[in-house]
């Protein structure tokens, strides 16, 4: 009769263990790539929004300077213009009760088949 050899513990991975490990790794990579994609989109939107706010602040400062020089009339004013991909418009009117100019400023731009915009309102004097 042949002698039975005792079984030694296997030091290698089985095929099932390898498939499970690869599946878990692939799922983790997909999640990380989606997070990176979302992060890149939000960073781009943040850059556009910051640029639009800086454009609005620049135009508001320009109007404040014109008002301090006395070159703005008391009549209502509507202005539209474009700076690169950003369209901006503002309305300026004199509030006689407060003796201040009311400024409504809108900046719009296209981003991924959508129109994004920010609206700012302020008083100048």
Backbone bond lengths (Angstrom), bond angles and torsions (degrees), N, CA, C in turn:
res aa  C-N    CA-C-N  psi(-1)  N-CA   C-N-CA  omega(-1)  CA-C   N-CA-C  phi
1 X - - - 1.419 - - 1.522 108.90 -
2 X 1.270 113.46 143.18 1.459 118.57 -177.84 1.521 109.39 -81.86
3 X 1.289 114.21 144.60 1.464 119.58 179.51 1.527 109.29 -81.69
4 X 1.290 116.32 136.58 1.462 121.58 178.21 1.526 109.41 -84.62
5 X 1.292 113.27 131.16 1.450 117.92 177.74 1.533 108.54 -87.47
6 X 1.302 117.31 138.68 1.466 118.64 177.64 1.537 109.73 -68.33
7 X 1.319 115.76 144.78 1.470 120.74 179.56 1.526 109.84 -73.89
8 X 1.332 113.96 132.93 1.450 118.89 175.41 1.525 108.31 -92.91
9 X 1.321 117.04 145.53 1.457 117.53 177.83 1.527 110.33 -64.81
10 X 1.331 115.81 138.84 1.461 121.38 -178.36 1.516 109.44 -76.65
11 X 1.335 115.78 133.35 1.456 120.76 179.01 1.531 111.53 -98.55
12 X 1.292 118.75 -2.33 1.454 122.54 -178.35 1.531 110.16 -100.16
13 X 1.344 114.68 159.58 1.462 119.97 176.19 1.521 109.18 -79.29
14 X 1.301 115.07 145.16 1.460 118.59 174.02 1.529 108.28 -82.46
15 X 1.296 116.89 165.04 1.466 121.55 179.96 1.529 110.59 -62.13
16 X 1.305 118.29 -38.94 1.460 122.14 -179.94 1.539 110.58 -63.79
17 X 1.302 117.00 -43.63 1.467 120.46 178.28 1.525 110.76 -62.68
18 X 1.307 117.09 -39.52 1.457 121.49 179.00 1.530 111.63 -65.39
19 X 1.322 117.65 -42.51 1.466 122.12 178.88 1.527 110.48 -64.20
20 X 1.314 117.48 -42.14 1.472 121.13 178.70 1.526 110.33 -64.09
21 X 1.325 117.30 -43.45 1.465 120.73 -179.66 1.534 111.41 -63.67
22 X 1.328 117.06 -42.73 1.469 120.84 179.07 1.531 110.47 -65.53
23 X 1.320 118.67 -38.93 1.462 122.89 178.82 1.525 110.68 -63.53
24 X 1.308 116.96 -44.95 1.471 120.79 178.88 1.528 110.15 -64.16
25 X 1.314 117.31 -42.54 1.464 121.65 178.79 1.533 111.02 -62.97
26 X 1.328 117.34 -43.36 1.466 121.46 179.51 1.524 110.88 -63.67
27 X 1.322 117.57 -42.25 1.468 120.65 178.84 1.527 110.19 -63.42
28 X 1.309 117.18 -40.83 1.465 120.77 177.78 1.511 112.21 -63.41
29 X 1.321 117.28 -41.34 1.465 121.34 179.19 1.527 110.78 -65.01
30 X 1.325 117.34 -40.48 1.473 120.74 178.70 1.526 110.20 -61.88
31 X 1.320 117.39 -43.44 1.464 120.78 179.85 1.531 110.70 -63.32
32 X 1.311 117.50 -43.40 1.464 121.33 -179.78 1.530 110.62 -64.75
33 X 1.323 118.12 -41.96 1.467 120.80 179.57 1.522 111.76 -65.67
34 X 1.326 117.33 -38.69 1.460 119.81 176.74 1.523 111.06 -65.01
35 X 1.316 116.96 -39.75 1.466 120.76 177.91 1.525 110.71 -64.15
36 X 1.322 117.69 -40.47 1.463 120.89 177.90 1.522 111.55 -65.47
37 X 1.318 116.83 -40.59 1.460 121.00 178.51 1.526 110.76 -62.96
38 X 1.316 117.08 -45.60 1.466 121.73 178.60 1.526 110.14 -62.58
39 X 1.316 116.07 -42.18 1.464 120.80 179.65 1.526 111.17 -62.27
40 X 1.319 117.67 -41.45 1.467 121.24 178.65 1.530 111.14 -64.71
41 X 1.337 117.34 -40.78 1.467 120.48 178.33 1.524 110.71 -63.76
42 X 1.327 116.65 -44.16 1.466 120.05 -179.18 1.528 111.65 -67.91
43 X 1.322 117.35 -34.54 1.475 120.16 176.68 1.525 110.02 -65.27
44 X 1.327 117.76 -41.74 1.463 121.39 177.06 1.516 111.87 -62.50
45 X 1.333 116.94 -42.73 1.466 120.84 178.00 1.522 110.39 -64.92
46 X 1.310 116.79 -39.12 1.459 121.21 178.52 1.532 111.21 -63.33
47 X 1.314 116.52 -41.70 1.467 120.51 178.33 1.530 110.20 -63.35
48 X 1.332 116.94 -45.05 1.467 120.37 179.41 1.530 111.22 -63.06
49 X 1.324 116.89 -43.51 1.459 120.74 -179.15 1.527 110.86 -65.01
50 X 1.319 116.76 -40.67 1.465 120.52 177.80 1.521 110.94 -63.55
51 X 1.333 116.87 -43.72 1.464 120.21 178.84 1.527 110.55 -62.86
52 X 1.338 116.92 -41.64 1.467 120.42 179.58 1.529 110.60 -64.02
53 X 1.331 117.58 -41.20 1.470 120.46 178.71 1.528 110.86 -66.39
54 X 1.333 117.51 -38.79 1.464 120.38 177.72 1.531 111.21 -67.24
55 X 1.326 117.17 -37.73 1.461 120.69 175.80 1.526 110.24 -62.21
56 X 1.329 116.32 -44.91 1.467 120.25 178.84 1.527 110.83 -63.17
57 X 1.340 117.34 -43.07 1.468 120.22 179.25 1.523 111.22 -63.51
58 X 1.328 116.74 -38.45 1.462 120.71 178.32 1.523 111.03 -63.30
59 X 1.316 116.77 -45.39 1.465 120.19 -179.89 1.525 110.92 -68.51
60 X 1.327 117.49 -35.47 1.466 120.17 177.22 1.530 110.52 -65.24
61 X 1.317 116.31 -40.92 1.460 120.36 178.40 1.530 110.30 -65.77
62 X 1.316 116.41 -38.43 1.467 120.32 176.90 1.523 110.89 -61.77
63 X 1.334 116.91 -43.35 1.466 120.55 178.43 1.524 111.27 -67.14
64 X 1.323 117.10 -37.82 1.460 120.83 177.62 1.533 110.27 -62.51
65 X 1.320 115.87 -40.63 1.466 119.97 177.38 1.527 110.85 -64.54
66 X 1.336 116.71 -43.79 1.469 120.36 179.32 1.526 110.40 -62.75
67 X 1.330 116.27 -37.80 1.463 119.74 179.43 1.520 110.51 -67.56
68 X 1.332 117.59 -39.47 1.472 120.13 179.35 1.528 111.25 -68.37
69 X 1.328 117.26 -25.91 1.467 121.50 176.95 1.532 111.87 -85.00
70 X 1.343 116.03 -9.56 1.458 120.37 179.19 1.505 113.69 79.26
71 X 1.331 118.30 22.04 1.476 120.70 -178.37 1.523 112.82 -95.93
72 X 1.327 117.96 2.14 1.466 120.73 176.49 1.515 107.65 -98.96
73 X 1.323 115.81 129.03 1.462 119.73 178.95 1.526 109.32 -83.25
74 X 1.300 117.40 168.65 1.459 122.17 179.63 1.515 112.87 -79.20
75 X 1.331 117.51 -4.40 1.462 120.73 -179.51 1.529 110.15 -74.72
76 X 1.324 115.66 155.62 1.462 120.46 174.82 1.518 109.04 -67.54
77 X 1.321 115.57 148.63 1.458 120.94 -174.84 1.522 108.85 -138.61
78 X 1.330 117.23 133.02 1.465 123.02 174.73 1.518 107.27 -122.94
79 X 1.317 117.51 126.23 1.463 121.81 -178.91 1.518 108.93 -130.11
80 X 1.341 116.29 135.89 1.465 122.77 174.71 1.514 108.03 -127.42
81 X 1.333 116.34 142.74 1.458 120.33 178.31 1.518 108.22 -158.97
82 X 1.331 115.49 178.31 1.461 121.48 -178.06 1.516 108.88 -138.25
83 X 1.341 115.54 139.38 1.461 121.64 176.63 1.528 107.02 -132.98
84 X 1.329 116.73 96.57 1.466 119.41 -176.55 1.514 110.12 66.73
85 X 1.298 117.22 -125.04 1.466 120.31 179.59 1.519 112.52 -89.28
86 X 1.330 117.49 0.34 1.450 122.42 -177.44 1.519 110.77 -99.20
87 X 1.324 116.38 127.88 1.457 122.52 173.04 1.521 106.83 -104.76
88 X 1.297 116.78 133.81 1.452 118.87 178.43 1.513 110.35 -133.84
89 X 1.310 113.39 151.92 1.454 120.47 176.71 1.522 108.29 -149.40
90 X 1.295 114.65 151.01 1.457 118.10 175.96 1.511 110.22 -144.16
91 X 1.292 114.29 154.99 1.449 121.76 175.10 1.519 108.20 -121.63
92 X 1.300 116.44 133.25 1.459 122.10 -178.40 1.511 107.89 -125.79
93 X 1.316 117.11 126.43 1.459 120.86 178.82 1.525 109.26 -142.43
94 X 1.306 115.83 151.19 1.459 121.59 -178.92 1.519 109.05 -87.90
95 X 1.319 115.53 124.55 1.462 121.42 174.27 1.528 106.48 -92.53
96 X 1.325 116.50 105.55 1.461 120.36 -173.44 1.524 112.57 -69.39
97 X 1.314 117.88 -27.72 1.470 120.28 178.97 1.525 111.24 -66.35
98 X 1.309 116.42 -41.50 1.468 121.01 -178.06 1.527 112.83 -95.58
99 X 1.325 115.67 -13.31 1.470 121.98 -174.33 1.539 110.62 58.14
100 X 1.318 114.89 41.51 1.468 122.60 177.85 1.515 108.92 -129.96
101 X 1.322 115.64 156.13 1.463 120.74 173.63 1.527 108.73 -89.71
102 X 1.327 115.59 130.06 1.466 120.31 176.60 1.525 107.80 -94.79
103 X 1.321 115.67 127.07 1.458 121.52 -177.64 1.525 109.49 -116.28
104 X 1.322 116.40 123.14 1.472 122.61 172.98 1.515 106.90 -113.16
105 X 1.327 116.61 117.66 1.457 122.05 -173.42 1.518 109.21 -119.87
106 X 1.336 117.06 129.82 1.466 123.19 179.50 1.522 109.66 -127.30
107 X 1.332 116.12 132.44 1.462 121.84 174.85 1.525 106.67 -123.00
108 X 1.340 116.87 129.81 1.466 121.53 178.38 1.524 109.24 -127.46
109 X 1.330 115.44 152.87 1.457 121.84 176.07 1.515 108.98 -158.30
110 X 1.336 115.99 159.06 1.463 122.35 179.11 1.523 109.53 -94.10
111 X 1.324 115.89 134.93 1.455 121.34 176.78 1.521 108.10 -146.25
112 X 1.319 115.41 114.64 1.467 122.05 176.92 1.530 112.60 51.73
113 X 1.304 116.57 57.06 1.471 123.14 177.15 1.524 113.29 63.37
114 X 1.314 117.40 19.44 1.466 122.05 177.69 1.514 109.29 -131.85
115 X 1.308 114.96 148.61 1.455 118.69 174.61 1.531 108.37 -94.86
116 X 1.304 115.62 122.95 1.465 121.84 176.17 1.516 107.78 -102.19
117 X 1.330 117.15 151.11 1.461 118.65 177.73 1.517 110.86 -155.93
118 X 1.319 113.78 155.43 1.455 120.55 169.67 1.513 107.54 -128.30
119 X 1.315 115.75 144.59 1.465 122.82 179.66 1.520 107.91 -122.60
120 X 1.312 116.19 130.37 1.454 121.76 178.63 1.525 108.70 -126.99
121 X 1.300 115.85 142.49 1.465 120.83 176.68 1.521 107.58 -132.26
122 X 1.340 115.20 140.96 1.457 119.75 -177.78 1.524 109.10 -157.63
123 X 1.308 114.74 169.94 1.454 121.69 172.34 1.521 108.94 -115.70
124 X 1.320 115.75 144.17 1.456 121.10 -179.38 1.514 109.06 -118.68
125 X 1.315 117.38 132.90 1.466 123.87 169.39 1.503 107.25 -172.15
